[in-house]
């Protein structure tokens, strides 16, 4: 048999071959994982995305790459990426400051300008009390009429009576539009000045509601001069009678907007009047009515309300939904024009998502079935009105319109019941939230979820201010002090508790 030989090792025997095979197997076990790891690293490097362009890196010409234990992007490269969102974040904070801590009325009563008198609020309260006494002289009857939980009947009834006696109207709008109608120019001129005289008298006698304003005609081509003339006559006379003072929480309501330029025109007019009458800049505020399709979707397909806000120049404080003009503009027949129509829910939802977090108030529209006539008719109208009010509240609209004094009992009853029903859950949430927030890390003295805290605080403020709960109940249920509640600021409460 021929002998196999190796040039370096000499004869190759069977045992030599077996020994070499064992060595190769051992080397395979050791080297294969190492080679696989090297291959994975090569593939990973090839698949890694390229470095960002120079404009997104740090200001130096090169990025210094250094080995880090837990992260991959160097601090200087990360800073340049984060810096890019500084201005957008600041813009969002300015545009969406969260819920306003100011008191929002639960309703606004509309009345024709020709009917307004200095004691209008007190007269409306007396008429509302008479309607309640005539058609629901006790808590049980009233609860059955509006569908109120019997457990809340006595509590709500007593507070409605107190409210109608103490503060029957929270907000009033002197109407020069639908509630006034189309009249000769000289007649509207005269009533504009008469109404101003009455407001001045009410300021002197302290009979004005907490908020008041006027609704002018739309700035359409046919009515724009009439609308602005009425406002000029009214404000000029009012400022003359009050030595340049405006009523607290005075607003102007702009109806039937069909072009964003109408909003900017009103803002410019307010600025001009402040200049010529030497009124402090920014004193005049206004609200828009959402009652045309162009107030929801602009001609270019964008959502209209953010543009209105921008053009308002900081003067736009509220958006009010006009149920019947809006449904009419959608082609809905009169028989189906009502607060619960799906078209109305859509419009209100657009209003809500457009203005959420901006601090601009939302108001729902009116129930047009008046509680007049027989007791049966009044009860049916009260129940319908209460259902509409509750629907608004459940969907985050905390204000609505009232058109008749007999609607005030059902308005306040529905509002009070809404807050009382949710009081226990809201109390627990706010207590827990304040406790956790006070212990959390603060960055720049602002809690990272202060907007949620402000929303919970606003629940108690709304309930307390409208009369649904007393100050004592608000303190007991919320776990806050009276001074904390009166601060109206969740961030201020946290700062105070942190300091103590």
Steps between C-alpha positions, in 0.01 A plus 500: 500500500633842403595712803353855512753759608485867590791721395517659846360237731624177352282191460124558523349225704135428574538630852650822366201554274255443785691737724491773235128455448441548871708818494301631201173428675616685810611795286162503325322518833716793608529696176151459348320722759776760470471505121119522525529797737741677266267440207201637695692814589595554136140456385371726776742773402400473133127526589542794741334819364736774389583786733253791484596785268735761633216749553346275768827426678693715740648826380855364466606349169538151643304295748719356770401138541584342829421172658210512746380229730120520451420738212622547146450867409754747647367784716601772256319328213191439718490865609484621142203271435317615813569866430295469182177456699557785746311762298212267401456395862493863612244580229276213615522624860389847389221375276370237741536637855223275634162577653449857605473544878246781448139439586295385203125563528278193477269681259438819309156655483415670171253787486408757238685831541172688496392314814810538714478687829745553783310256724451234230679227696287550810178502298598179323571339837158597632326360190700176528405459866134555415516233228655258748241574768211476253604177330720321757426628850697219669816299442321176417291658224801675352715184507229300324458773240866511393591136565722571801621227737272505804803479730611842377154659479494701825862609475468617140161669548618710794812606315304593189273723710806658663667552162194665346481732800869581528642485146241408239711614204874437468544643151277716283519597136326815377396386155502726195470205261224236493346610828480859378414447138528727199401855588553843345848640558382786718318254726802276546715808565262607773482160669878464490535811713205414724648159572835663583325733744337201671828312531664810651215527750532132590874547556424787734228308685697172500217308334696363203559127477859378536544507121327703231541594136329585175439301185535705185381418153733297273776667301344392172513736204146621567530547877866574578458879534183460704669253735804715571297819531280340766804388695658843471186679617456261792861510623546872447192580709591239763856630542368856527258398775756296696805726467670252270428180694373180341282256695685198642525213252353702214503330159372560148343207314566466126239285320474318168867508397555404138858624451796518740557861398183588691676392820812703423281801414334488841840470671625805308185693587549425871857621480388821328233575759744443785737746335247775434325466837828453692389166640784270614618284211347154492201593719239411238439126464268313269356157438410333172185315418540171320182486295619473139676215327785741419562530875575127514678429172663781302471517120850350464397196703681592822336532840389861535513570873880505552517771233231698680703479820815619327322790331335598827831628629445379855150650523299185421388347829212265410325311222122455518316240295187616316284192467229617265694715255765228476254220428324724249832568326544121473165471319320333793128574503343691788325191638837339572696801618576425864790480745547122477518476121816313386605800292511705820707237680747504212533879506541508877766232482694702243473802729625292789804347332588831334494703820587248773778627720492852358310650795220609266158421641242292319127561523219287367186637341139535611192282541229667297203333672386752760351390837175689473132403510351220709690321775529197275654711222739671740615167647561356152703806400698488826587134448612563142708798608660306788588215263665746261694664782623165628601393149708815472666448838582135436669605177707775661288806416451675833297793374183533293234747396172575674229694320220516758494557878307176555802310362716612793364242749570207268841644406623529857343170608673308220834670571481441876403135456787444258761628744348332805481161327870510415621659824617187680711372209644845430588546867698178514682573176600851604619394845715223355628720221604784730674259734696333223574824318631669814745215545605484135804662351438854385686639202517877498226506766247352255360151552515298179124434507378830638231526231326188637522638850354832388213315333418316823523823697271670250232239568479620860526864401214462251287313751567752776460812289167403350358397838491122457718460810591735783849620588493272805413198284772590249762519777384178663478299178805633317742496792609853408491811715278796416806705403613221269159484335491876461844500340329324206842365396613141537862599437480761779360238738791268424757777548348592834492142624851436380628808687330390820 
